[in-house]
Amino acid sequence: MNQFTVIIAPFAKDNIREAYDRLTIENPIYAAKWLDDIEEKILGLRTFPESHAVAPENDAFDEEIRQLLYGRGTPWRIFFTIDEATVHVLHVRHGSRDYWSL
């Protein structure tokens, strides 16, 4: 089984940090679990990243944008591209937010 390298873009790191900071204010225990879980999900993209759906926003971009969903109810959306053997995580946002655009 081929392993992909996962690179988290600075913008996506900022998204995660900002979400974690907000969640920490509301519920520090949940925030810590959320951070561990979302990092695990992102690192899980090392195997079979192409098994995740193309994002609805895909047509607005030049590259194919896929999404990994994390969480119950309205899930978090982790947007990424695949470039040969590398997965680039571009953006992380809560599913209740509007569609992503540049």
C-alpha positions as CSV (number, residue, x, y, z in Angstrom):
1,M,0.0,0.0,0.0
2,N,1.4,3.4,-1.0
3,Q,1.7,6.0,1.7
4,F,1.1,9.6,0.7
5,T,3.0,12.5,2.4
6,V,0.5,14.9,4.1
7,I,1.4,18.6,4.1
8,I,-0.8,21.0,6.1
9,A,-0.7,24.5,4.5
10,P,-0.2,27.4,6.9
11,F,-3.7,28.6,6.2
12,A,-5.2,25.2,7.2
13,K,-3.0,25.3,10.4
14,D,-4.4,28.7,11.2
15,N,-8.0,27.4,10.6
16,I,-7.3,24.5,13.1
17,R,-5.7,26.8,15.6
18,E,-8.6,29.3,15.5
19,A,-11.2,26.6,15.8
20,Y,-9.3,25.0,18.7
21,D,-9.1,28.4,20.5
22,R,-12.8,29.0,20.1
23,L,-13.7,25.5,21.3
24,T,-11.3,25.8,24.3
25,I,-13.3,28.8,25.5
26,E,-16.6,26.7,25.4
27,N,-15.3,23.3,26.5
28,P,-11.6,22.7,27.1
29,I,-11.9,18.9,27.4
30,Y,-13.9,18.6,24.2
31,A,-11.4,21.0,22.4
32,A,-8.5,18.7,23.3
33,K,-10.3,15.7,22.0
34,W,-11.4,17.5,18.9
35,L,-7.8,18.6,18.1
36,D,-6.5,15.0,18.6
37,D,-9.2,13.6,16.5
38,I,-8.9,16.0,13.6
39,E,-5.2,15.6,13.5
40,E,-5.7,11.8,13.4
41,K,-8.2,12.2,10.5
42,I,-5.8,14.4,8.6
43,L,-2.9,12.0,9.0
44,G,-5.3,9.3,7.9
45,L,-5.1,10.9,4.4
46,R,-1.7,9.1,4.1
47,T,-3.7,6.1,2.8
48,F,-6.4,6.2,0.1
49,P,-7.0,10.0,-0.1
50,E,-8.7,9.6,-3.4
51,S,-11.5,7.6,-1.6
52,H,-12.9,10.9,-0.4
53,A,-15.4,12.8,-2.4
54,V,-14.7,15.8,-4.6
55,A,-15.8,18.9,-2.8
56,P,-18.9,20.8,-4.1
57,E,-16.7,23.8,-4.5
58,N,-14.4,21.9,-6.9
59,D,-15.6,23.7,-10.0
60,A,-14.4,27.1,-8.6
61,F,-10.8,26.0,-8.6
62,D,-8.2,25.0,-11.2
63,E,-7.1,21.9,-9.2
64,E,-9.3,19.0,-8.0
65,I,-10.4,19.8,-4.5
66,R,-11.5,16.9,-2.3
67,Q,-13.0,17.0,1.1
68,L,-12.7,14.8,4.2
69,L,-15.6,15.1,6.6
70,Y,-15.0,14.9,10.3
71,G,-17.6,14.8,13.1
72,R,-21.3,14.1,13.6
73,G,-24.3,16.2,12.7
74,T,-22.8,19.1,10.7
75,P,-19.3,17.8,10.2
76,W,-16.1,19.8,9.8
77,R,-14.8,19.9,6.2
78,I,-11.2,19.3,5.5
79,F,-10.3,20.4,1.9
80,F,-7.3,18.9,0.2
81,T,-5.6,18.3,-3.2
82,I,-3.6,15.3,-4.3
83,D,-0.3,15.9,-6.2
84,E,1.4,12.6,-7.1
85,A,2.4,11.2,-3.7
86,T,1.5,14.3,-1.6
87,V,-1.7,15.3,0.0
88,H,-1.9,19.1,0.5
89,V,-4.5,20.1,3.2
90,L,-5.6,23.5,2.2
91,H,-8.5,24.6,4.5
92,V,-10.5,23.4,7.5
93,R,-14.0,24.8,8.2
94,H,-17.1,23.9,10.0
95,G,-19.8,22.5,7.7
96,S,-22.4,25.1,8.8
97,R,-20.4,27.8,7.1
98,D,-21.1,28.9,3.5
99,Y,-19.3,27.2,0.6
100,W,-15.6,28.0,0.4
101,S,-14.4,30.4,-2.3
102,L,-11.3,32.4,-2.9
